[in-house]
């Protein structure tokens, strides 16, 4: 009977059964430990790689591929301190298509303590990151008051210094030549589209010819009085035109319609205080700088025509507007600076009537998605311009200045905002 009880006793089977299952149990528990260690290493690798990409974005556009790779390796190695990871490698590429992009990939192996039971000696980890910036391009129109009052309190001198600084800021923010273009629109009562364009079809001559010429009787100085008295009026040669144009017919004075016929054409005028010619969008920074230097204060104030022409310079004929690359975003900006209230345009000599025309232009420009900055230089006793406040895209884009020295500061703030906008998007 004792022998029978021995054969029926199952208690001794526990040990061999435990021996059988212990290997997979250790494998499962060990796998959790090994994979937890690998996951932590991967998280640290990704964080270090992201930080490396941000560091490289500051200089990538000016470095060779060899320099960029060396910087990527040294920066990543300084940040990634996980000693458990072996065979660490980093690769980097830079692209300037559609903006600037740095792509980084890191890899390494994490040795295991338990998974080797099932024949796995290490866990491979990889991480990838991408930093993209500068995929926004700038188009900026500087609409600058060149009226006679700008000669007071060193305002013109300060405007020229501020504009030169702004041009430098925008130029510095441009990685590629096409990244930034600037137009310059000096204005007073009129704008000057350059007398060299005398034969262009977008000009209208009827008003100019009625005021410039000679009557068969010299007593009469314009076409209306000459013809009314039965005399013959002979218009002057267009070659004597000084380049000035006045406001287009209403409502084309508030739009950016291309000047093709009728009221869309720009009426020529022989304004005696004609400012220096406008300059369309350009990335010739020397020419732009020279244009600013050439500005002279003279004449009455018509912000409306300057604003309309600034809008035109960004979008349509008669200006040559560089085509837009679909790989980029474009921010179009108008910066309007003036030191006085409106005094005269083609039709009116009172501010309220001119302001009404200008407000329509402001509204149309903003509806077109163009950002407007307005700067009022109020060194006298003029009231704060409600027109300029309402014209700005938002309250942060209206600047009320009380001294000429503040022009430099205001333009610097605007330039910084524009540069950051281009580089960060």
Residue, then its C-alpha position, 0 to 999 in steps of 0.5 A: x500500500x505505501x508504494x501505491x500511495x507514492x505513485x498516486x501522490x502529485x505534489x512532486x509535479x509542481x517543481x518540474x511544472x515550474x521549471x517548464x514555465x519559468x523561462x517564458x515568465x522570465x522572458x515576458x518580465x524581462x522583455x518589459x524591462x528591456x522595452x521600457x528602457x528602450x522607450x525611455x531612450x527613444x523619448x530622450x533621443x526625440x527630444x534631443x533631435x528636436x532641440x538640435x533641429x531648432x539650433x540648426x535652423x538658425x544657421x542652416x541656410x548659410x552652411x555647407x552640407x559638411x558644416x551642417x552635418x558636423x554641427x548636427x552631430x556635435x549638437x546632438x551628441x551634447x544633448x543626447x546623454x543616454x549612455x545605454x544607447x550604442x552605435x548612435x548616428x545622426x544624418x541631416x539634410x537641408x532644403x530651400x524649396x518652399x522655404x527652409x527645411x532641416x530634416x534630421x534622423x537619429x538611430x542607435x541600439x539599446x542592449x538587452x538584459x533579458x530578451x537575449x533569452x529568445x535570441x534578441x541582442x539589442x533593440x533598434x531605435x530611430x527618431x526623425x524630426x523636421x524644422x521648417x521656417x521662412x516659407x513666407x515671403x514679404x511684399x511691402x509697399x512703403x507709402x511715404x509722405x513727401x509733403x512740404x510739412x515734412x521739412x519741419x522738425x527734421x521729419x524728412x531726415x528721420x523718415x529717410x533714416x528710418x526707411x533705410x533701417x527698415x530696408x536693411x531689416x527686410x533684406x536681412x530677413x531674406x534668405x533668397x532674393x525672391x523672399x522680399x520685395x519692397x516698393x516705394x511710393x512718395x506722395x504729396x497731392x500727386x504721385x510721380x509715375x516717371x515721365x519716361x512712361x509718357x507713351x504708355x497706354x495707361x495714361x490719360x491726357x485730356x485733363x493735362x491737355x486742357x491745362x497745358x498748351x497755348x491759345x491762339x490768343x495768349x490772354x486765355x490760359x486754358x482750353x475752356x476759356x480759349x474755346x469759349x472765346x472762339x479761339x484755337x487751343x494747341x496742347x503742349x507736347x507730352x514730352x514736357x510732362x513732369x511725370x505726375x498723375x492725380x486721382x483716377x475717376x471715382x470709384x477707381x480711385x479706391x480700387x486696384x483695377x488695372x488701368x486699361x481704359x476710361x476711368x481706370x486710366x491715370x490722369x496726367x497732371x503738371x503738378x508743380x510740386x511733383x515728388x520723386x518717381x515711385x518705384x515698383x516692387x524690387x529687391x535691388x536694395x541699392x536702388x531702393x536706398x537711393x530712392x529714399x535718399x532722393x525724397x524731398x518735401x514739397x506740396x500738399x497732402x493727399x494720403x488717398x492717392x499714395x495709399x491707392x498707388x501703394x496697393x497698385x504697386x503690390x498687385x497690378x499694372x502699371x507696375x510689374x509685379x513679380x509672380x508668386x511661387x505656389x510653394x510659398x505663403x505671401x504676406x503683403x503689407x502697406x506702411x503708410x506714414x504721414x505727418x498731416x491731415x488731408x488737404x487737397x486731391x483732384x476734386x476736394x480741398x477739405x479733409x472730410x471729403x478726401x478722407x471718405x475716399x481714402x476710407x473706402x480704399x482702406x476697406x478695400x485693401x483690408x478686404x483683399x487680405x493686405x495688412x496695413x500699418x499706419x503712422x501719424x507723425x504729429x509734431x504739431x497740434x493736429x488731432x489724432x487721425x481717426x482715419x489712420x486709426x481705422x485704416x490700420x489692420x488692427x490697433x497694434x498697427x497704428x502708431x501715433x508719434x509726437x516727435x521725429x525721432x520716434x519715426x526710427x523707433x516705430x519703423x524698427x518695431x514694424x521691421x522686427x515684426x515683419x522679419x519675425x513673421x517671415x522667418x517663423x512661418 
